Amino acid sequence: MNEVSFEGKRYIAVTHEIGNLPLIVIKAKNGYVACSYIDKDTAEKVGDVAAFVSGVKSMDDLKKAKIRHATSWAEDLGIREGMSVKKALEIMDALCEE
């Protein structure tokens, strides 16, 4: 696990080479943004606040990516397709500040 920073905010990041693309996950206080190696259906079944990106090969790619889809739990918080990863993480963090 590593730390990654988005404009001064720090998050836990997991990257691991498992196949043709790396597994990449950034953990916010209440949720996560992950590459498409993580299964949305499973995240939905277990009640995760999660958003997903695809086609990323590095943490820098993930930082620039747009959300492709999210669990209903994340959508209930306002996370939407096309949103920046930074904004999605901010929403996941804000939930804990209320």
C-alpha positions as CSV (number, residue, x, y, z in Angstrom):
1,M,0.0,0.0,0.0
2,N,1.1,3.5,-0.8
3,E,-0.2,7.0,-0.3
4,V,-1.3,9.1,-3.2
5,S,-2.1,12.8,-3.1
6,F,-4.8,14.7,-4.9
7,E,-4.1,18.5,-4.5
8,G,-3.0,18.0,-0.9
9,K,-5.5,15.3,0.2
10,R,-4.0,12.0,0.9
11,Y,-5.5,8.6,0.1
12,I,-4.4,5.0,0.5
13,A,-3.5,3.4,-2.8
14,V,-3.1,-0.2,-3.8
15,T,-1.4,-1.2,-7.0
16,H,-0.4,-4.7,-8.0
17,E,0.7,-6.2,-11.3
18,I,-1.6,-9.2,-11.7
19,G,-2.0,-9.6,-15.5
20,N,-1.9,-7.4,-18.6
21,L,-3.0,-4.4,-16.6
22,P,-2.3,-3.6,-12.9
23,L,-4.9,-3.7,-10.2
24,I,-5.3,-0.2,-8.9
25,V,-7.5,1.0,-6.0
26,I,-7.6,4.3,-4.2
27,K,-9.4,4.2,-0.8
28,A,-11.2,7.2,0.5
29,K,-12.6,7.5,4.1
30,N,-15.9,5.9,3.0
31,G,-15.5,4.2,-0.3
32,Y,-13.0,3.6,-3.1
33,V,-12.3,4.1,-6.8
34,A,-11.0,1.1,-8.6
35,C,-10.0,-0.2,-12.0
36,S,-12.3,-2.6,-13.7
37,Y,-10.5,-5.6,-12.3
38,I,-12.7,-5.1,-9.3
39,D,-16.2,-6.5,-10.0
40,K,-19.0,-3.9,-9.7
41,D,-21.7,-6.6,-9.1
42,T,-19.8,-8.0,-6.1
43,A,-19.2,-4.5,-4.7
44,E,-22.9,-3.8,-5.1
45,K,-23.9,-7.0,-3.3
46,V,-21.8,-6.3,-0.3
47,G,-22.9,-2.6,-0.1
48,D,-19.6,-0.9,-1.0
49,V,-19.6,2.8,-1.9
50,A,-17.4,2.3,-5.0
51,A,-16.8,3.9,-8.4
52,F,-14.9,2.3,-11.3
53,V,-12.6,3.4,-14.1
54,S,-11.2,1.4,-17.0
55,G,-8.2,1.4,-19.3
56,V,-5.8,2.7,-16.6
57,K,-2.2,1.5,-16.6
58,S,-0.8,3.7,-13.8
59,M,-1.8,5.8,-10.8
60,D,-1.3,8.9,-13.1
61,D,-3.8,7.4,-15.6
62,L,-6.3,6.8,-12.7
63,K,-5.9,10.4,-11.5
64,K,-6.9,11.7,-15.0
65,A,-9.6,9.1,-15.6
66,K,-13.4,9.7,-15.5
67,I,-15.8,7.5,-13.6
68,R,-17.3,4.8,-15.9
69,H,-19.8,3.4,-13.5
70,A,-20.6,3.2,-9.8
71,T,-22.5,1.1,-7.3
72,S,-26.0,2.3,-6.3
73,W,-24.5,3.2,-2.9
74,A,-22.1,5.6,-4.6
75,E,-24.8,6.9,-6.9
76,D,-26.9,7.7,-3.9
77,L,-24.2,10.1,-2.7
78,G,-24.1,11.8,-6.1
79,I,-21.2,10.0,-7.8
80,R,-22.0,9.8,-11.6
81,E,-20.6,8.5,-14.8
82,G,-18.2,11.1,-16.3
83,M,-17.2,12.6,-13.0
84,S,-13.5,13.0,-12.2
85,V,-11.9,10.6,-9.8
86,K,-10.9,13.5,-7.6
87,K,-14.5,14.7,-7.2
88,A,-15.7,11.1,-6.5
89,L,-13.1,10.7,-3.7
90,E,-14.1,14.1,-2.3
91,I,-17.7,13.0,-2.1
92,M,-16.6,9.7,-0.4
93,D,-14.6,11.7,2.1
94,A,-17.4,14.3,2.7
95,L,-19.8,11.6,3.9
96,C,-17.6,11.1,7.0
97,E,-17.4,14.8,7.8
98,E,-21.1,15.3,8.2
